[in-house]
Amino acid sequence: MTAPHPGIGDWYRLNGGQLFEVVAVDDDDGTIEIQYFDGTVEEMDVEDWDAQWDEGALEAAEEPPEDGSGSTDGEGDGEDIRGADASAEDRDLRMSPLDGIDLFE
């Protein structure tokens, strides 16, 4: 059986247990960077990927884990670092898009 080409963001299971996500693929170097659900990052050669797939030690995960307790390098939700509680005073200290527009005249 032919191993699938790993895609960034795809989830797999190693030996029927540990879940990991493909976070980078370097076709020039022939390496795949994976991150386990606990946050551990490893690099795997494409040859190792193919061999583990052929041995049945590697399989596609049905879905990414639903449990948010893992430590993955996902994007944040875009919320301001100070949180949603930013006071009105903080908002007033920000410049408007037109403040200082005459500085270059």
ZATOR-508695 format. One record per atom (N, C-alpha, C, O): residue in three letters; x, z, y. Coordinates in steps of 0.02 Angstrom, whole numbers, padded with zeros to 5 digits, always signed. Layout:
! residues N
ALAXZY;...
END
This chain:
! residues 105
MET+00042+00000-00059;MET+00000+00000+00000;MET+00045+00000+00062;MET+00096+00034+00064;THR+00026-00038+00113;THR+00064-00044+00174;THR+00046+00012+00222;THR-00013+00026+00233;ALA+00097+00044+00251;ALA+00085+00097+00299;ALA+00059+00068+00364;ALA+00081+00015+00385;PRO+00011+00102+00396;PRO-00013+00078+00460;PRO+00039+00089+00515;PRO+00079+00137+00511;HIS+00039+00046+00564;HIS+00084+00056+00621;HIS+00056+00114+00662;HIS-00002+00111+00683;PRO+00095+00166+00673;PRO+00068+00224+00709;PRO+00054+00207+00782;PRO+00093+00174+00815;GLY-00003+00230+00806;GLY-00021+00220+00876;GLY-00017+00285+00914;GLY-00034+00338+00887;ILE+00005+00281+00975;ILE+00009+00341+01017;ILE-00061+00371+01025;ILE-00108+00336+01042;GLY-00066+00435+01011;GLY-00130+00471+01014;GLY-00166+00474+00948;GLY-00217+00509+00942;ASP-00141+00440+00897;ASP-00171+00443+00831;ASP-00149+00507+00795;ASP-00092+00529+00803;TRP-00194+00536+00757;TRP-00181+00598+00720;TRP-00173+00583+00646;TRP-00207+00541+00618;TYR-00125+00619+00615;TYR-00111+00611+00544;TYR-00103+00680+00513;TYR-00097+00730+00548;ARG-00104+00681+00447;ARG-00096+00743+00409;ARG-00037+00733+00361;ARG-00033+00682+00328;LEU+00007+00783+00359;LEU+00066+00780+00317;LEU+00055+00824+00256;LEU+00040+00884+00262;ASN+00062+00796+00196;ASN+00055+00832+00133;ASN-00012+00869+00129;ASN-00016+00923+00100;GLY-00064+00839+00156;GLY-00131+00869+00152;GLY-00140+00931+00193;GLY-00190+00966+00185;GLY-00092+00948+00237;GLY-00098+01010+00274;GLY-00087+01002+00349;GLY-00135+00998+00387;GLN-00023+01000+00370;GLN-00007+01001+00440;GLN-00032+00940+00478;GLN-00018+00883+00458;LEU-00069+00952+00532;LEU-00092+00898+00575;LEU-00039+00884+00628;LEU-00007+00930+00654;PHE-00031+00820+00644;PHE+00013+00802+00699;PHE-00013+00739+00734;PHE-00052+00701+00706;GLU+00010+00731+00796;GLU-00010+00674+00837;GLU+00051+00632+00852;GLU+00106+00659+00863;VAL+00044+00567+00852;VAL+00098+00523+00872;VAL+00099+00523+00948;VAL+00050+00505+00980;VAL+00156+00543+00977;VAL+00161+00547+01050;VAL+00205+00493+01079;VAL+00202+00480+01140;ALA+00247+00460+01039;ALA+00289+00405+01063;ALA+00311+00362+01004;ALA+00322+00387+00949;VAL+00317+00298+01017;VAL+00342+00251+00967;VAL+00394+00208+01001;VAL+00380+00176+01052;ASP+00455+00207+00974;ASP+00509+00165+01001;ASP+00526+00111+00949;ASP+00564+00123+00903;ASP+00497+00053+00959;ASP+00507-00001+00911;ASP+00580-00025+00911;ASP+00605-00048+00860;ASP+00614-00021+00969;ASP+00683-00043+00973;ASP+00729+00002+00931;ASP+00773-00023+00896;ASP+00719+00068+00934;ASP+00759+00115+00896;ASP+00732+00127+00826;ASP+00767+00154+00783;GLY+00670+00107+00814;GLY+00639+00118+00749;GLY+00622+00191+00737;GLY+00629+00217+00682;THR+00599+00226+00791;THR+00583+00297+00785;THR+00511+00310+00808;THR+00483+00273+00849;ILE+00484+00364+00781;ILE+00417+00386+00799;ILE+00423+00460+00817;ILE+00449+00500+00778;GLU+00399+00478+00876;GLU+00399+00548+00897;GLU+00331+00578+00882;GLU+00280+00550+00903;ILE+00331+00634+00846;ILE+00268+00666+00828;ILE+00267+00737+00854;ILE+00319+00769+00862;GLN+00207+00761+00867;GLN+00198+00830+00889;GLN+00146+00863+00845;GLN+00089+00841+00841;TYR+00168+00917+00811;TYR+00122+00954+00769;TYR+00073+00993+00812;TYR+00085+01004+00871;PHE+00018+01014+00782;PHE-00034+01050+00817;PHE-00009+01114+00850;PHE-00036+01135+00901;ASP+00044+01145+00821;ASP+00071+01206+00850;ASP+00119+01193+00908;ASP+00144+01241+00938;GLY+00131+01129+00925;GLY+00174+01112+00981;GLY+00243+01088+00962;GLY+00279+01061+01005;THR+00264+01096+00900;THR+00329+01074+00877;THR+00334+00998+00881;THR+00289+00963+00859;VAL+00390+00973+00909;VAL+00400+00901+00916;VAL+00457+00881+00871;VAL+00509+00914+00868;GLU+00448+00825+00835;GLU+00499+00798+00791;GLU+00502+00723+00799;GLU+00455+00691+00824;GLU+00557+00695+00777;GLU+00566+00623+00776;GLU+00572+00600+00704;GLU+00605+00632+00663;MET+00540+00544+00689;MET+00541+00518+00621;MET+00560+00444+00623;MET+00538+00408+00668;ASP+00602+00422+00576;ASP+00619+00352+00571;ASP+00561+00313+00542;ASP+00522+00340+00502;VAL+00555+00251+00561;VAL+00501+00208+00535;VAL+00507+00202+00459;VAL+00457+00200+00423;GLU+00569+00200+00433;GLU+00579+00197+00361;GLU+00552+00258+00326;GLU+00521+00253+00273;ASP+00563+00317+00356;ASP+00536+00380+00328;ASP+00459+00379+00330;ASP+00426+00401+00283;TRP+00432+00354+00385;TRP+00360+00348+00393;TRP+00331+00306+00336;TRP+00283+00327+00303;ASP+00361+00247+00326;ASP+00337+00202+00273;ASP+00343+00234+00204;ASP+00297+00229+00163;ALA+00400+00267+00191;ALA+00411+00298+00125;ALA+00361+00355+00113;ALA+00333+00360+00058;GLN+00349+00397+00162;GLN+00302+00452+00154;GLN+00231+00426+00145;GLN+00191+00455+00107;TRP+00215+00372+00179;TRP+00148+00342+00171;TRP+00140+00316+00100;TRP+00089+00328+00068;ASP+00191+00281+00075;ASP+00188+00253+00007;ASP+00184+00307-00047;ASP+00152+00297-00098;GLU+00216+00365-00034;GLU+00215+00421-00082;GLU+00150+00460-00078;GLU+00136+00502-00122;GLY+00110+00448-00028;GLY+00047+00485-00019;GLY+00056+00551+00016;GLY+00010+00591+00019;ALA+00115+00562+00044;ALA+00128+00625+00079;ALA+00102+00624+00151;ALA+00098+00675+00184;LEU+00083+00565+00174;LEU+00060+00556+00242;LEU-00007+00519+00240;LEU-00014+00470+00204;GLU-00055+00544+00278;GLU-00120+00511+00279;GLU-00151+00516+00349;GLU-00134+00561+00387;ALA-00195+00471+00364;ALA-00229+00472+00429;ALA-00278+00530+00429;ALA-00313+00542+00380;ALA-00280+00567+00485;ALA-00329+00621+00493;ALA-00395+00590+00515;ALA-00396+00542+00554;GLU-00449+00616+00489;GLU-00515+00589+00506;GLU-00527+00592+00581;GLU-00549+00543+00611;GLU-00513+00650+00610;GLU-00524+00660+00682;GLU-00471+00708+00707;GLU-00442+00746+00668;PRO-00458+00708+00772;PRO-00413+00759+00800;PRO-00443+00828+00791;PRO-00504+00834+00784;PRO-00403+00880+00790;PRO-00430+00947+00781;PRO-00477+00966+00837;PRO-00465+00950+00896;GLU-00532+00999+00819;GLU-00580+01020+00870;GLU-00560+01086+00901;GLU-00581+01102+00957;ASP-00519+01124+00867;ASP-00497+01189+00891;ASP-00447+01179+00948;ASP-00396+01147+00939;GLY-00461+01207+01005;GLY-00418+01199+01063;GLY-00361+01249+01066;GLY-00329+01255+01118;SER-00347+01284+01012;SER-00295+01335+01014;SER-00225+01307+01003;SER-00176+01344+01010;GLY-00219+01244+00987;GLY-00154+01214+00976;GLY-00116+01204+01041;GLY-00144+01213+01095;SER-00053+01186+01035;SER-00011+01177+01093;SER+00012+01105+01096;SER+00067+01089+01075;THR-00030+01061+01123;THR-00012+00991+01128;THR+00000+00973+01200;THR-00023+01008+01245;ASP+00035+00919+01212;ASP+00051+00897+01279;ASP-00004+00853+01306;ASP+00009+00796+01327;GLY-00065+00877+01307;GLY-00121+00838+01332;GLY-00124+00841+01407;GLY-00094+00885+01439;GLU-00162+00795+01435;GLU-00172+00795+01507;GLU-00219+00852+01525;GLU-00262+00871+01485;GLY-00210+00880+01585;GLY-00254+00932+01608;GLY-00320+00903+01629;GLY-00330+00842+01625;ASP-00366+00945+01650;ASP-00431+00920+01670;ASP-00433+00899+01743;ASP-00486+00882+01769;GLY-00376+00901+01776;GLY-00372+00878+01845;GLY-00391+00931+01896;GLY-00393+00917+01955;GLU-00406+00992+01874;GLU-00426+01045+01919;GLU-00365+01066+01959;GLU-00309+01068+01933;ASP-00376+01083+02022;ASP-00323+01107+02066;ASP-00288+01167+02033;ASP-00321+01208+02002;ILE-00223+01172+02041;ILE-00184+01225+02009;ILE-00210+01293+02031;ILE-00210+01340+01991;ARG-00231+01300+02093;ARG-00256+01364+02116;ARG-00323+01381+02087;ARG-00347+01437+02094;GLY-00355+01334+02054;GLY-00419+01347+02022;GLY-00476+01329+02068;GLY-00467+01306+02125;ALA-00535+01339+02044;ALA-00595+01321+02081;ALA-00611+01371+02135;ALA-00656+01359+02175;ASP-00576+01428+02138;ASP-00591+01481+02186;ASP-00555+01473+02252;ASP-00554+01520+02291;ALA-00526+01416+02266;ALA-00488+01407+02329;ALA-00533+01426+02387;ALA-00590+01403+02392;SER-00507+01467+02431;SER-00548+01491+02486;SER-00557+01438+02539;SER-00522+01387+02540;ALA-00605+01449+02583;ALA-00618+01402+02637;ALA-00558+01397+02683;ALA-00543+01344+02710;GLU-00522+01453+02691;GLU-00463+01453+02733;GLU-00410+01406+02706;GLU-00378+01370+02744;ASP-00400+01406+02640;ASP-00352+01361+02608;ASP-00371+01289+02620;ASP-00329+01247+02635;ARG-00435+01274+02614;ARG-00458+01205+02624;ARG-00448+01184+02696;ARG-00433+01126+02709;ASP-00456+01231+02745;ASP-00447+01214+02816;ASP-00375+01200+02833;ASP-00362+01164+02882;LEU-00328+01227+02796;LEU-00257+01216+02810;LEU-00233+01147+02790;LEU-00180+01125+02812;ARG-00269+01113+02749;ARG-00249+01046+02729;ARG-00260+00997+02787;ARG-00306+01005+02826;MET-00215+00947+02791;MET-00222+00897+02844;MET-00277+00848+02826;MET-00288+00833+02768;SER-00310+00824+02876;SER-00357+00771+02864;SER-00318+00706+02861;SER-00260+00704+02884;PRO-00346+00653+02834;PRO-00309+00590+02827;PRO-00286+00561+02894;PRO-00240+00520+02895;LEU-00317+00581+02949;LEU-00300+00553+03015;LEU-00256+00598+03056;LEU-00232+00577+03109;ASP-00242+00660+03034;ASP-00199+00705+03072;ASP-00129+00675+03077;ASP-00101+00653+03027;GLY-00102+00674+03137;GLY-00034+00650+03147;GLY-00027+00575+03149;GLY+00029+00549+03145;ILE-00081+00540+03153;ILE-00078+00467+03151;ILE-00042+00438+03212;ILE-00014+00383+03207;ASP-00042+00473+03269;ASP-00009+00447+03329;ASP+00065+00465+03331;ASP+00097+00450+03381;LEU+00093+00495+03280;LEU+00164+00513+03280;LEU+00210+00453+03283;LEU+00267+00460+03305;PHE+00188+00396+03261;PHE+00232+00338+03256;PHE+00219+00286+03310;PHE+00243+00230+03304;GLU+00184+00304+03361;GLU+00170+00256+03415;GLU+00226+00252+03464;GLU+00223+00214+03512;
END
